[in-house]
Amino acid sequence: MEKSLVTLQQDAHCSSWNYCAQRLAVGSVDGTLSIFDSSDPSSSTFTPTWKSKVHDACIFKVAWVPPEYGDAVACVCADGSCSIWEEVEGHHRVAQPHGWTLCKHFDVHAAQVLDLQFGFCLTSLKMIVAYSNGDVKVYELQDPLELKKWELQAEFRNVIDSLPITGKVSCQSASISWNPQRVESQQPSFVLGFNSDLPKFNSSKVWEFDEAHQRWLPVAELSLPEDRGDQVYSVAWAPNIGRPYEVIAVATSKGIAIWHLGLNPDTDGKLSVEKVALLSGHEGEVWQMEWDMSGMTLASAGSDGAVRLWQSNLNGVWHEQATLETTSS
Protein backbone atom coordinates (compact mmCIF):
# COMPACT_ATOMS: atom_id res chain seq x y z
CA MET A 1 0.00 0.00 0.00
CA GLU A 2 1.26 3.47 -0.86
CA LYS A 3 2.16 5.71 2.08
CA SER A 4 2.52 9.48 2.10
CA LEU A 5 5.98 10.66 3.17
CA VAL A 6 5.53 14.42 3.10
CA THR A 7 2.52 16.69 2.72
CA LEU A 8 3.39 19.83 0.75
CA GLN A 9 1.43 23.03 0.39
CA GLN A 10 -0.27 23.78 -2.91
CA ASP A 11 2.24 26.49 -3.80
CA ALA A 12 5.21 24.07 -3.65
CA HIS A 13 7.05 24.35 -6.95
CA CYS A 14 10.19 22.20 -6.68
CA SER A 15 11.91 19.86 -4.26
CA SER A 16 15.16 17.96 -3.75
CA TRP A 17 16.30 15.17 -1.41
CA ASN A 18 19.72 15.35 0.19
CA TYR A 19 22.35 12.66 -0.48
CA CYS A 20 20.93 10.16 2.06
CA ALA A 21 17.23 11.00 1.47
CA GLN A 22 16.77 12.02 5.11
CA ARG A 23 16.17 15.71 4.38
CA LEU A 24 13.95 17.40 1.81
CA ALA A 25 14.26 20.99 0.58
CA VAL A 26 11.15 22.53 -1.00
CA GLY A 27 10.91 25.77 -2.96
CA SER A 28 7.57 27.56 -3.32
CA VAL A 29 5.93 29.93 -5.78
CA ASP A 30 6.08 32.82 -3.30
CA GLY A 31 9.84 32.42 -2.72
CA THR A 32 9.60 30.38 0.48
CA LEU A 33 12.23 27.74 1.24
CA SER A 34 11.18 24.86 3.52
CA ILE A 35 13.26 22.07 5.06
CA PHE A 36 11.72 18.73 6.08
CA ASP A 37 13.54 16.19 8.26
CA SER A 38 13.11 12.62 9.36
CA SER A 39 13.73 12.40 13.10
CA ASP A 40 14.58 8.69 12.85
CA PRO A 41 16.74 7.31 9.99
CA SER A 42 14.62 4.15 9.99
CA SER A 43 11.37 6.14 9.82
CA SER A 44 9.58 7.27 6.68
CA THR A 45 7.86 10.21 8.38
CA PHE A 46 9.06 13.73 7.60
CA THR A 47 8.19 16.89 9.48
CA PRO A 48 8.90 20.58 8.68
CA THR A 49 11.83 21.92 10.71
CA TRP A 50 12.47 25.28 9.05
CA LYS A 51 10.55 27.61 6.75
CA SER A 52 11.24 31.15 5.59
CA LYS A 53 10.56 33.47 2.68
CA VAL A 54 14.02 33.85 1.16
CA HIS A 55 13.19 35.41 -2.22
CA ASP A 56 10.58 37.70 -3.75
CA ALA A 57 10.24 35.50 -6.84
CA CYS A 58 9.24 31.87 -7.38
CA ILE A 59 11.90 29.28 -6.56
CA PHE A 60 11.99 26.86 -9.50
CA LYS A 61 15.03 24.76 -8.53
CA VAL A 62 16.74 23.69 -5.32
CA ALA A 63 20.02 21.73 -5.20
CA TRP A 64 21.88 20.36 -2.19
CA VAL A 65 25.56 21.12 -1.76
CA PRO A 66 27.63 17.88 -1.51
CA PRO A 67 27.62 16.63 2.11
CA GLU A 68 31.38 17.06 2.52
CA TYR A 69 30.73 20.81 2.65
CA GLY A 70 27.95 20.77 5.24
CA ASP A 71 24.18 21.07 5.06
CA ALA A 72 23.41 23.75 2.47
CA VAL A 73 21.10 24.25 -0.51
CA ALA A 74 21.16 26.50 -3.56
CA CYS A 75 17.97 28.17 -4.80
CA VAL A 76 17.38 29.31 -8.38
CA CYS A 77 14.56 31.81 -8.80
CA ALA A 78 12.31 33.01 -11.60
CA ASP A 79 13.86 36.50 -11.45
CA GLY A 80 17.13 34.93 -12.60
CA SER A 81 18.97 35.13 -9.28
CA CYS A 82 20.42 32.30 -7.21
CA SER A 83 21.52 31.99 -3.61
CA ILE A 84 23.08 29.47 -1.23
CA TRP A 85 21.59 28.86 2.22
CA GLU A 86 23.50 27.09 4.99
CA GLU A 87 22.29 25.50 8.20
CA VAL A 88 23.58 27.29 11.28
CA GLU A 89 25.64 25.10 13.59
CA GLY A 90 23.71 24.03 16.66
CA HIS A 91 20.27 24.15 15.03
CA HIS A 92 20.37 20.79 13.28
CA ARG A 93 16.92 19.19 13.16
CA VAL A 94 15.48 21.80 15.49
CA ALA A 95 12.60 24.02 14.38
CA GLN A 96 14.28 27.40 14.85
CA PRO A 97 13.28 30.48 12.82
CA HIS A 98 16.98 31.27 12.22
CA GLY A 99 18.26 27.73 11.69
CA TRP A 100 19.42 28.54 8.15
CA THR A 101 21.26 31.61 6.97
CA LEU A 102 22.17 33.19 3.64
CA CYS A 103 25.86 32.62 2.86
CA LYS A 104 26.01 33.68 -0.81
CA HIS A 105 23.77 35.60 -3.21
CA PHE A 106 24.51 35.86 -6.92
CA ASP A 107 22.99 39.06 -8.30
CA VAL A 108 20.97 39.27 -11.50
CA HIS A 109 22.94 40.96 -14.28
CA ALA A 110 22.41 40.80 -18.03
CA ALA A 111 21.19 37.21 -18.03
CA GLN A 112 19.09 34.95 -15.79
CA VAL A 113 20.24 31.74 -14.18
CA LEU A 114 18.52 28.72 -15.78
CA ASP A 115 20.22 25.81 -14.02
CA LEU A 116 23.10 25.03 -11.68
CA GLN A 117 24.82 21.89 -10.45
CA PHE A 118 27.58 21.15 -7.95
CA GLY A 119 30.42 18.80 -8.74
CA PHE A 120 33.96 17.84 -7.73
CA CYS A 121 37.19 18.74 -9.48
CA LEU A 122 40.07 16.93 -7.77
CA THR A 123 40.10 18.47 -4.27
CA SER A 124 37.82 21.46 -4.89
CA LEU A 125 34.10 22.00 -5.25
CA LYS A 126 32.80 23.42 -8.52
CA MET A 127 29.46 24.96 -9.41
CA ILE A 128 28.32 25.02 -13.05
CA VAL A 129 25.78 27.73 -13.88
CA ALA A 130 23.91 28.06 -17.21
CA TYR A 131 22.42 31.43 -18.19
CA SER A 132 19.62 32.60 -20.46
CA ASN A 133 22.07 34.27 -22.88
CA GLY A 134 23.82 30.96 -23.49
CA ASP A 135 26.77 31.61 -21.22
CA VAL A 136 28.17 28.85 -19.01
CA LYS A 137 30.13 29.86 -15.92
CA VAL A 138 32.20 27.65 -13.63
CA TYR A 139 32.66 28.85 -10.05
CA GLU A 140 35.19 27.33 -7.65
CA LEU A 141 34.93 27.31 -3.88
CA GLN A 142 38.06 28.94 -2.46
CA ASP A 143 37.71 27.73 1.12
CA PRO A 144 35.97 24.41 1.94
CA LEU A 145 34.86 25.90 5.26
CA GLU A 146 33.40 29.09 3.75
CA LEU A 147 30.50 28.59 1.32
CA LYS A 148 30.43 32.32 0.65
CA LYS A 149 33.87 32.41 -0.99
CA TRP A 150 33.34 31.55 -4.66
CA GLU A 151 35.54 32.61 -7.55
CA LEU A 152 34.77 32.58 -11.27
CA GLN A 153 37.12 29.99 -12.80
CA ALA A 154 35.89 29.73 -16.41
CA GLU A 155 33.30 31.10 -18.82
CA PHE A 156 32.34 29.66 -22.20
CA ARG A 157 29.39 28.74 -24.43
CA ASN A 158 27.82 25.38 -25.23
CA VAL A 159 29.22 25.11 -28.76
CA ILE A 160 31.80 22.84 -30.37
CA ASP A 161 33.39 25.29 -32.82
CA SER A 162 34.97 28.60 -31.89
CA LEU A 163 33.28 30.69 -34.59
CA PRO A 164 31.83 33.98 -33.28
CA ILE A 165 28.07 34.05 -32.68
CA THR A 166 26.22 37.02 -34.08
CA GLY A 167 22.93 38.29 -32.72
CA LYS A 168 21.28 37.84 -29.35
CA VAL A 169 20.67 34.33 -28.05
CA SER A 170 17.52 33.59 -26.06
CA CYS A 171 17.44 30.43 -23.95
CA GLN A 172 14.25 29.31 -22.21
CA SER A 173 15.81 26.56 -20.12
CA ALA A 174 18.98 24.55 -19.62
CA SER A 175 19.89 21.23 -18.02
CA ILE A 176 23.21 20.19 -16.47
CA SER A 177 24.27 16.78 -15.16
CA TRP A 178 27.66 15.97 -13.64
CA ASN A 179 29.47 12.71 -14.16
CA PRO A 180 28.75 11.14 -10.74
CA GLN A 181 32.05 9.25 -10.62
CA ARG A 182 34.68 10.42 -8.12
CA VAL A 183 37.75 8.59 -9.39
CA GLU A 184 40.92 10.67 -8.93
CA SER A 185 42.41 9.37 -12.19
CA GLN A 186 39.33 10.51 -14.13
CA GLN A 187 38.97 14.14 -15.14
CA PRO A 188 35.77 15.94 -14.00
CA SER A 189 33.10 16.14 -16.68
CA PHE A 190 29.46 17.11 -17.17
CA VAL A 191 26.81 17.16 -19.88
CA LEU A 192 24.84 20.30 -20.80
CA GLY A 193 21.96 21.02 -23.17
CA PHE A 194 19.88 24.15 -23.90
CA ASN A 195 16.36 24.93 -25.00
CA SER A 196 17.09 28.02 -27.10
CA ASP A 197 16.36 29.76 -30.40
CA LEU A 198 19.86 28.96 -31.71
CA PRO A 199 20.24 25.34 -32.92
CA LYS A 200 24.00 25.09 -32.32
CA PHE A 201 23.47 25.81 -28.60
CA ASN A 202 20.81 23.17 -28.07
CA SER A 203 22.49 19.82 -28.64
CA SER A 204 23.93 18.23 -25.50
CA LYS A 205 27.70 18.42 -25.20
CA VAL A 206 29.98 16.62 -22.80
CA TRP A 207 32.56 18.96 -21.24
CA GLU A 208 35.74 17.69 -19.58
CA PHE A 209 38.33 19.58 -17.56
CA ASP A 210 41.79 19.69 -19.14
CA GLU A 211 44.11 19.74 -16.13
CA ALA A 212 47.23 20.50 -18.18
CA HIS A 213 45.79 23.71 -19.69
CA GLN A 214 43.29 24.50 -16.90
CA ARG A 215 40.30 24.77 -19.21
CA TRP A 216 37.07 22.99 -20.10
CA LEU A 217 36.88 21.28 -23.49
CA PRO A 218 33.93 19.76 -25.40
CA VAL A 219 34.78 16.07 -25.88
CA ALA A 220 31.49 14.74 -27.31
CA GLU A 221 28.17 15.85 -28.80
CA LEU A 222 25.12 13.71 -28.03
CA SER A 223 23.08 14.20 -31.17
CA LEU A 224 22.84 12.91 -34.72
CA PRO A 225 23.38 15.43 -37.53
CA GLU A 226 19.63 15.65 -38.21
CA ASP A 227 18.84 16.23 -34.51
CA ARG A 228 21.32 18.94 -33.58
CA GLY A 229 18.75 21.72 -33.67
CA ASP A 230 16.35 19.90 -31.32
CA GLN A 231 15.69 21.73 -28.08
CA VAL A 232 16.94 19.85 -25.02
CA TYR A 233 14.67 19.75 -21.97
CA SER A 234 16.58 17.53 -19.57
CA VAL A 235 19.81 15.52 -19.29
CA ALA A 236 20.88 12.85 -16.76
CA TRP A 237 24.25 11.11 -16.40
CA ALA A 238 23.96 7.57 -14.97
CA PRO A 239 26.21 6.17 -12.24
CA ASN A 240 28.68 3.68 -13.68
CA ILE A 241 29.22 0.43 -11.80
CA GLY A 242 31.70 -1.52 -13.90
CA ARG A 243 30.48 -0.66 -17.41
CA PRO A 244 33.12 -0.10 -20.13
CA TYR A 245 31.15 2.99 -21.23
CA GLU A 246 29.04 5.80 -19.73
CA VAL A 247 25.25 6.08 -20.12
CA ILE A 248 23.55 9.47 -20.52
CA ALA A 249 19.86 10.21 -21.08
CA VAL A 250 18.83 13.25 -23.15
CA ALA A 251 15.20 14.40 -23.41
CA THR A 252 14.02 16.39 -26.45
CA SER A 253 10.70 16.83 -28.24
CA LYS A 254 11.37 13.51 -30.03
CA GLY A 255 11.58 11.51 -26.79
CA ILE A 256 14.27 10.33 -24.39
CA ALA A 257 17.48 9.28 -26.13
CA ILE A 258 19.83 6.85 -24.37
CA TRP A 259 23.46 7.38 -25.31
CA HIS A 260 26.58 5.31 -24.74
CA LEU A 261 29.72 7.40 -24.26
CA GLY A 262 33.14 5.81 -24.73
CA LEU A 263 35.80 6.06 -22.03
CA ASN A 264 38.91 6.26 -24.21
CA PRO A 265 39.47 9.43 -26.28
CA ASP A 266 40.73 9.33 -29.85
CA THR A 267 43.79 11.20 -31.13
CA ASP A 268 41.80 14.46 -31.18
CA GLY A 269 40.67 14.00 -27.57
CA LYS A 270 37.07 13.18 -28.56
CA LEU A 271 34.98 10.39 -27.04
CA SER A 272 32.91 8.00 -29.15
CA VAL A 273 29.10 8.20 -28.86
CA GLU A 274 26.31 5.79 -29.80
CA LYS A 275 22.56 6.34 -29.61
CA VAL A 276 21.16 3.00 -28.43
CA ALA A 277 17.50 3.84 -27.77
CA LEU A 278 14.76 6.45 -28.21
CA LEU A 279 12.07 6.13 -25.54
CA SER A 280 8.59 7.46 -26.20
CA GLY A 281 5.62 7.54 -23.87
CA HIS A 282 5.39 11.01 -22.38
CA GLU A 283 2.89 13.39 -23.92
CA GLY A 284 4.67 16.71 -23.89
CA GLU A 285 7.95 17.91 -22.45
CA VAL A 286 10.06 15.83 -20.07
CA TRP A 287 10.96 18.17 -17.22
CA GLN A 288 13.25 16.01 -15.11
CA MET A 289 15.11 12.69 -15.19
CA GLU A 290 16.91 10.80 -12.42
CA TRP A 291 18.87 7.52 -12.35
CA ASP A 292 18.85 5.06 -9.47
CA MET A 293 22.10 4.39 -7.58
CA SER A 294 22.99 1.45 -9.84
CA GLY A 295 22.50 3.39 -13.07
CA MET A 296 20.10 0.70 -14.30
CA THR A 297 16.71 2.40 -13.90
CA LEU A 298 15.77 5.84 -15.25
CA ALA A 299 12.84 7.83 -13.84
CA SER A 300 11.31 10.61 -15.94
CA ALA A 301 8.62 13.19 -15.20
CA GLY A 302 6.93 15.54 -17.62
CA SER A 303 4.11 17.92 -18.44
CA ASP A 304 1.68 15.01 -18.84
CA GLY A 305 1.71 14.55 -15.06
CA ALA A 306 3.16 11.02 -15.26
CA VAL A 307 6.30 9.53 -13.76
CA ARG A 308 7.72 6.71 -15.89
CA LEU A 309 10.42 4.16 -15.06
CA TRP A 310 12.64 2.78 -17.83
CA GLN A 311 14.98 -0.21 -17.83
CA SER A 312 17.10 -2.20 -20.23
CA ASN A 313 16.73 -5.99 -20.47
CA LEU A 314 19.61 -8.46 -20.72
CA ASN A 315 19.70 -7.97 -24.49
CA GLY A 316 20.16 -4.22 -24.14
CA VAL A 317 16.60 -3.39 -25.26
CA TRP A 318 15.05 -0.49 -23.35
CA HIS A 319 11.40 -0.58 -22.30
CA GLU A 320 8.98 1.12 -19.94
CA GLN A 321 8.98 -0.74 -16.64
CA ALA A 322 6.24 1.15 -14.78
CA THR A 323 4.08 4.29 -14.92
CA LEU A 324 2.76 6.38 -12.05
CA GLU A 325 -0.16 8.57 -13.05
CA THR A 326 -0.99 11.60 -10.92
CA THR A 327 -4.35 13.29 -10.56
CA SER A 328 -3.13 16.48 -12.23
CA SER A 329 -0.01 17.79 -13.99
Secondary structure, DSSP 8 states (H G I E B T S, - for coil): ---------TTEEEEEE-TTSSEEEEEETTSEEEEEE-SSTT----EEEEEEE--SS-EEEEEE--GGG-SEEEEEETTS-EEEEEE-TT-TTS--TTSEEEEEEE---SS-EEEEEEEEETTEEEEEEEETTSEEEEEEEEETTEEEEEEEEEEEES-SS-----S---EEEEEEEE-----TTS--EEEEEEEESSHHHHSEEEEEEETTTTEEEEEEEES-GGGTTS-EEEEEE---SS-SEEEEEEEETTEEEEEEEESS--TTS---EEEEEEE---SS-EEEEEE-TTS-EEEEEETTSEEEEEEE-TTS-EEEEEEEE-S--
